[in-house]
Structure formats: structure tokens, C-alpha cells
Amino acid sequence: MLKKYVIFSKPYILIEDIKGKHQPFYKEYEDGKIPCIDLHSPVLCCPFLKNKRFKSTKRRKERKGGFCEICYQKYASYDTHVRERTHREFALDSRNYKDIDDIIDSFAISNFDPDLYCPVSPLSRKSASLPIDLDERGELMDWEAGKMLDTIVFTDAGGSEDEKDRLCKAVYKVENFINEYLNE
């Protein structure tokens, strides 16, 4: 039996299987509507886009002052405000969140199975119950595994004042990293 064939009269793209096991795929284009592939396009960019200009990295704007919704104070610089002891103490004091906790408790579900309704995030690599520490450079470190941490879940900032202070520094470093990453 002879194979069916097509004679193309317009520009076309033809994709064939080398071994001939599968039927060829083809597409005929109208005149003037032929897609052009830019072989010099940047890596991971669509090769069909023409003359797309990429913006250079934006200059980082100086942050303006604002109002802290955690400790209800005005600040001139967010970075310095977060480092202040009053802000950290207010944020770590569980009594300040009593009203919110009461609202959450009012929605208590009987027979609540957290594994069913709250699946563990695939981004969570470390639990707060495991030892977390800072190395000599002040970076987050998992001493059991001997490697740097990329994601941590904090549930309780209990412990001595020194431990709370170190935890606040670690959280501050994580916040700075995230803010720098998002502002790039």
C-alpha cells in the first residue's frame, strides 16, 4: 500500500520520526505569517520573541519610614526598628497575641487531624524542635547534619534571653535575605 503524501505549496514546518514508526507532523503557514526563530535569544527565553529588551537591575530605593503594626510605633528606618529590643520583646511576648489566639480557638474543630488538613510544606526542611544554632559568622547552622539551613519553621521562641536574642538575629538575617532577593 502506498503511503499518502502531501505536496506543500506554502512555507511549512515538517517534523518526522527518523525510524519512520510515527506519522510525520507538519504545519503549513500563510504567506507573511511564518514564525521566525531567533537563535541568538537569551537562555531560557522564548526564541520566537523579537527584540525583547530586558530591563537592567533596578536601583534599590531607600526605604521610607513607616508604622510598625506589631508594636504600634512609627519608625524612620525599618531595619533599625526591627533590631530594637523593644520591638523584639513585644513581638516575642505571647500575651500580645491573646486576642488573636482566642479568635482562632473559637473556630476549634472537634476531631481535627492536622496531618489531614495541614499538610507539611515541601519547603519545610527543619523543625523548630530540632537544635538550631548560628555558626561563627552568624549564619544559620544545623549542627546535627553539619550543613547550612535554607528553610526553618519557628513555632516557639522559648528559652533564655540569650537564646531569644540569637533567634531574633537569625530571623532578622532571614528577613533581610528574603527582602534583598525580592528587591533584586
C-alpha positions in Angstrom: 0.0 0.0 0.0 1.4 3.4 -0.9 1.7 6.0 1.7 -0.3 9.1 1.4 1.8 12.2 0.7 1.3 15.9 0.6 2.9 18.4 -1.7 3.4 21.7 0.1 2.8 24.9 -1.8 3.3 27.3 1.1 6.0 27.7 3.7 5.9 24.8 6.1 7.5 23.0 9.1 7.8 19.3 8.9 8.8 17.0 11.8 9.4 13.4 11.1 10.5 10.3 13.0 13.9 9.1 11.8 12.9 5.5 12.1 9.6 6.0 10.4 7.5 4.5 13.2 5.3 7.5 13.7 3.3 9.7 11.4 5.0 13.0 10.4 3.7 16.2 11.8 3.5 19.3 9.6 2.2 22.8 9.6 1.7 25.0 6.6 1.8 28.8 7.1 0.1 31.5 5.2 2.4 33.9 3.4 3.8 36.5 5.8 2.8 34.6 8.9 5.9 32.4 9.2 7.3 32.2 12.7 10.9 33.4 12.9 13.2 31.7 15.4 15.9 33.9 17.0 18.8 31.5 17.6 20.6 34.3 19.5 17.9 34.7 22.1 19.0 34.6 25.8 19.0 31.3 27.5 15.5 30.2 28.8 13.8 32.8 26.8 11.3 32.2 24.0 13.1 32.1 20.7 10.0 33.5 18.9 10.1 36.9 20.6 11.7 39.6 18.6 13.8 42.5 20.0 12.6 41.9 23.6 14.7 44.2 25.8 15.4 43.2 29.3 15.4 45.8 32.0 18.7 46.2 33.8 18.7 45.7 37.5 16.8 48.4 39.2 18.4 50.7 41.7 17.4 49.8 45.2 15.2 52.6 46.6 15.9 53.9 50.0 13.1 52.7 52.3 11.0 55.4 53.8 9.8 55.4 57.4 6.5 53.8 58.3 4.4 52.4 61.0 5.0 49.1 62.7 1.8 47.1 63.0 3.4 44.8 65.6 4.4 47.2 68.3 2.3 50.2 67.1 5.2 52.7 66.7 6.4 55.0 64.0 9.9 54.4 62.7 12.3 56.2 60.3 14.2 53.1 59.2 12.6 49.6 59.2 16.0 47.8 59.5 16.9 49.7 62.7 13.4 49.4 64.1 13.4 45.6 63.8 16.8 45.5 65.6 15.5 47.4 68.6 15.0 45.5 71.8 11.5 46.9 72.4 10.2 45.7 69.0 11.7 42.2 69.6 10.4 41.9 73.1 6.9 43.0 72.0 6.9 40.5 69.1 8.1 37.6 71.3 5.6 38.3 74.1 2.8 35.8 73.6 0.4 37.9 75.7 0.2 40.5 72.8 -1.4 37.8 70.6 -4.0 36.7 73.2 -7.0 38.2 71.3 -5.9 36.5 68.0 -5.4 33.2 69.8 -8.9 33.5 71.3 -10.4 34.1 67.9 -8.5 31.1 66.5 -9.6 28.9 69.4 -13.2 29.9 68.8 -13.0 28.1 65.5 -11.8 24.9 67.1 -12.8 21.8 65.2 -13.6 18.6 67.0 -11.6 15.6 65.8 -9.2 17.8 64.0 -6.5 15.9 62.3 -3.6 18.3 61.4 -2.0 15.7 59.1 -5.2 15.7 57.0 -5.9 19.4 56.9 -2.4 20.9 57.3 0.0 19.1 55.1 3.7 19.8 55.7 5.1 22.2 53.2 7.7 20.7 50.9 9.7 23.8 51.6 10.0 23.0 55.3 13.3 21.4 55.8 13.8 21.8 59.5 11.5 21.6 62.5 11.8 24.1 65.4 12.0 21.2 67.9 15.5 20.3 66.5 18.6 22.2 67.6 19.2 25.4 65.6 22.3 27.5 66.1 24.5 30.1 64.5 28.0 29.4 63.3 30.9 31.8 63.9 29.8 34.1 61.0 26.3 34.3 62.4 24.8 32.0 59.7 22.1 29.5 60.5 23.6 26.1 61.1 22.2 22.6 61.7 24.9 21.0 63.9 23.5 17.5 63.6 23.8 17.4 59.8 26.7 19.8 59.7 25.3 22.0 57.0 23.7 25.3 56.4 19.9 25.6 56.7 17.8 27.0 53.9 14.3 26.9 55.5 13.3 26.8 59.1 9.9 26.6 60.8 9.7 28.5 64.1 6.9 27.6 66.4 8.1 28.8 69.8 10.8 31.2 70.8 11.1 29.9 74.4 14.3 29.7 76.3 16.8 32.1 77.9 17.2 35.7 76.8 20.4 34.8 75.1 18.6 32.2 73.0 15.8 34.5 72.2 18.3 37.2 71.1 20.2 34.8 68.9 16.9 33.6 67.4 15.8 37.2 66.7 19.2 37.8 64.9 18.6 34.7 62.8 15.1 35.7 61.9 16.4 39.2 61.1 19.0 37.7 58.7 16.4 35.5 57.0 14.1 38.6 56.6 17.0 40.6 55.1 17.8 37.8 52.7 14.2 37.5 51.6 13.9 41.3 51.2 17.1 41.5 49.2 16.1 38.6 47.0 12.6 40.1 46.3 14.1 43.6 45.6 16.6 42.4 43.0 
